[in-house]
Amino acid sequence: MTAKAILNILTLSQQITQGIYKDEDPLLQIPHFDSALIQKLKKKLSKKPEYGEFVKMTPEDKKKLDILTEN
């Protein structure tokens, strides 16, 4: 097996585990996030939101963004 084949297998495994393709926005990994919600988030923030930054935000900061609804 070649190195390229091994890398393709690892990439596919990661995509299956995360539930998104390589070229999709990592924010789609967050439950209940879709493309429309991500666009709203991008409009509210001055820079492109990163997955890790959003996850580390406090609940109060997330509420201030006013993009999420409470159920």
Residue, then its C-alpha position, 0 to 999 in steps of 0.5 A: m500500500t502506498a503512502k497516498a493510499i494510507l493518507n486517503i484512508l485516514t482522511l476518509s476515516q476522519q471525515i466519517t468520524q466528524g461527519i463533514y467533508k474536508d472542504e466544509d466549514p469546521l463549525l458544522q461539527i457543532p450540534h444544530f449548526d448549519s450553513a445559514l447559522i454560520q453565515k449569521l455568525k460570520k456577520k456578527l463577528s469581525k473576523k472569521p470564527e474558528y471552531g475552537e474559539f466558538v467552543k471556548m466562548t462563555p454562554e453569556d458571550k454566545k447569548k450576546l451574539d443573538i444567533l442561537t435560540e433557546n429550546 
